[in-house]
């Protein structure tokens, strides 16, 4: 397994344009923790997001994975759970055991607990067909897919860098990024999955306000940070989210490639 960290970064680069660069800003132990945690979450997310699987099957798979994460990870049992869908799963999902093993031992139980909670929450929403009726529903869904990631990251900042952050602001950070994704992918989600992550009676303007409210919490969250590498990590996804929101308000589908490159350069120079 000596070459694994490099291999993990390859898979990370292939699966995340938003988080690969900021993860490279982090110091050794923190970098390994955040990179492996992201890959664990992504492995689970690919099950929830899979276009070819029915909701009942997704619920069953995610609940079984959640139970598996309550104990030391058993790869043979995990591959057995995937069973008939194994051939349709991407590399990042098939290699969940590798990503768990890559987690530094001192934070592995915390990462496993967050992944268990995410998997259980995603299972609940798969069973409900992602039918978001109220703001409370949207808060619940965005907590499981993004807010709890913000909480885990805050725990890692505290563990490795002594950072003290507010839990609600950390959740707001995650929710803000997810709300921008919902706005950006609204048509695609409906066309490809028949899903609309928008409460009943809400207009697109209401969803913009929801994103802005949570990105405001993310801006407050940033003010509590003092470790340079952590600030750099958090600043880039947030800057991209703010600028993507601006582009969407202007009627564009997303930021241009040049805008993304400029934003990365602006954030990286400190």
Secondary structure as UniProt FT lines:
FT   TURN            2..3
FT   HELIX           4..15
FT   TURN            17..18
FT   HELIX           19..24
FT   HELIX           28..49
FT   TURN            51..52
FT   HELIX           55..68
FT   TURN            69..70
FT   HELIX           75..82
FT   HELIX           83..88
FT   HELIX           91..94
FT   HELIX           96..102
FT   HELIX           105..127
FT   TURN            128..130
FT   HELIX           135..142
FT   HELIX           143..147
FT   HELIX           148..161
FT   HELIX           167..184
FT   HELIX           186..193
FT   TURN            200..201
FT   HELIX           204..223
FT   HELIX           228..249
FT   TURN            250..251
FT   HELIX           257..268
//
